[in-house]
């Protein structure tokens, strides 16, 4: 991936960032191109070797045309949620690490559904908040709509998908 200063990118599990600088550094006689990536959510600066961007899962933000597919996916269909907490958590963690928007939407949809039928563990609650933040912020950035509007639309869409499910009583 060829990035330039000012490009916005998505860093898996971190969110959107902007390339602030690109420098060449010499280490052990080899020259490396380093991207200086500012994570927008927490203003953190991350240095990333250009040769590792694909391995890390760094990608350009989704295209606006893809957003309809994301909402269609969240609105329609069932989710297959394993009841084994450990296996489910590991699977969700791997999906989030991929950085692929549909994978993150699947994690959000699965956790939303699971939360309707049983209490989420502390870790799953944190994961649900994180994945909701990642999906919301990227869609907000692409559409230039406020985060609050996007989050409300996502939650409404998921509610419609599972409207026939009886929510648990302790929520």
C-alpha positions in Angstrom: 0.0 0.0 0.0 1.4 3.3 -1.0 0.4 6.0 1.5 1.2 9.7 1.6 1.1 12.4 4.3 -2.6 13.3 5.0 -4.0 9.9 4.0 -6.6 8.5 6.5 -6.3 4.8 7.3 -7.9 2.3 9.5 -5.7 0.5 12.1 -7.3 -2.7 13.4 -8.5 -2.4 17.1 -7.3 1.2 17.2 -9.5 3.0 14.7 -9.0 5.7 12.2 -5.7 7.5 11.9 -4.0 10.0 9.7 -0.5 9.7 8.2 1.4 12.7 9.7 4.8 12.0 8.3 6.8 9.5 6.3 10.5 9.1 7.1 13.3 6.8 6.1 15.4 5.4 8.9 18.6 3.4 8.8 18.8 0.4 11.1 21.6 -2.1 11.0 22.6 -1.0 7.5 19.1 -1.3 6.1 16.8 1.6 5.2 13.2 1.4 6.3 10.3 3.7 5.4 8.3 4.5 8.5 4.8 5.9 8.6 4.0 8.2 11.5 0.3 7.5 12.1 -1.8 9.6 14.5 -4.7 7.6 15.9 -7.6 10.0 16.0 -9.5 8.5 18.9 -6.8 9.0 21.5 -4.2 11.2 19.7 -1.5 8.5 19.9 1.4 8.5 17.5 2.3 5.1 16.1 5.4 4.4 14.0 4.8 1.7 11.4 7.3 0.2 9.0 5.8 0.4 5.5 6.6 -3.3 4.9 4.3 -4.2 7.8 1.1 -2.4 6.9 -0.5 -5.4 5.2 0.5 -7.8 8.0 -0.9 -5.4 10.6 -4.1 -5.0 8.6 -3.9 -1.3 8.0 -6.2 -0.3 5.2 -7.9 2.7 3.6 -11.4 3.6 5.1 -14.3 1.8 3.4 -16.0 3.4 0.5 -19.3 5.2 1.0 -21.0 2.7 -1.4 -20.1 -0.1 1.0 -22.0 1.4 4.0 -25.4 0.2 2.7 -24.0 -3.4 2.6 -22.9 -3.0 6.2 -26.3 -1.9 7.4 -28.0 -4.6 5.2 -25.8 -7.2 6.9 -26.6 -5.9 10.4 -30.4 -5.7 9.6 -30.9 -9.1 8.1 -30.3 -12.7 9.1 -29.4 -14.7 12.1 -26.1 -14.9 13.9 -24.5 -18.2 15.0 -23.2 -17.5 18.5 -21.3 -20.3 20.3 -22.2 -20.5 23.9 -18.6 -21.5 24.9 -17.4 -18.1 26.3 -13.7 -18.8 25.7 -14.1 -19.9 22.1 -16.5 -17.1 21.3 -14.2 -14.4 22.8 -11.2 -15.7 20.9 -13.2 -15.8 17.6 -14.4 -12.3 18.2 -10.9 -11.1 19.0 -9.5 -12.6 15.8 -12.3 -11.0 13.8 -11.6 -7.6 15.3 -7.9 -8.0 14.6 -8.6 -8.5 11.0 -9.8 -4.9 10.7 -12.3 -5.9 8.0 -15.4 -3.9 8.4 -17.8 -6.8 7.8 -15.9 -8.9 10.5 -16.3 -6.0 13.0 -20.0 -5.7 12.1 -20.4 -9.4 12.7 -18.8 -9.1 16.2 -21.1 -6.2 17.0 -24.1 -8.0 15.7 -23.2 -11.2 17.7 -22.6 -9.4 20.9 -25.7 -7.3 20.5 -27.7 -10.5 20.0 -26.0 -12.3 22.9 -26.7 -9.3 25.2 -30.4 -9.8 24.4 -30.5 -13.3 25.6 -27.9 -13.3 28.5 -25.7 -10.9 30.4 -22.4 -10.2 28.7 -19.2 -10.8 30.7 -17.1 -7.7 31.6 -14.7 -8.4 28.7 -17.5 -8.9 26.2 -19.1 -5.6 27.3 -15.8 -3.8 26.8 -15.4 -5.5 23.4 -18.9 -4.5 22.4 -18.2 -0.9 23.3 -14.9 -1.0 21.4 -16.3 -2.6 18.2 -19.3 -0.2 18.3 -16.8 2.7 18.6 -14.7 1.4 15.7 -17.6 0.8 13.3 -19.4 4.0 14.2 -16.3 6.2 13.9 -15.3 4.8 10.5 -18.9 5.2 9.1 -19.1 8.7 10.5 -15.8 9.7 8.9 -16.8 8.3 5.5 -20.3 9.8 5.5 -19.4 13.1 7.4 -22.4 12.5 9.7 -22.1 13.0 13.5 -21.1 10.0 15.6 -24.3 10.2 17.6 -26.5 9.8 14.4 -24.4 6.9 13.2 -24.5 5.1 16.5 -28.3 5.6 16.8 -28.7 4.2 13.3 -26.6 1.2 14.1 -28.4 0.4 17.3 -31.8 0.9 15.6 -30.7 -1.4 12.7 -29.6 -4.2 15.2 -32.8 -3.8 17.2 -34.8 -4.3 14.0 -32.8 -7.4 13.2 -33.7 -9.0 16.5 -37.1 -7.4 17.2 -38.7 -10.9 17.5 -36.2 -11.9 20.3 -37.4 -11.6 23.8 -34.9 -9.5 25.7 -33.7 -10.8 29.0 -35.3 -9.3 32.0 -32.1 -8.1 33.8 -30.9 -5.6 31.2 
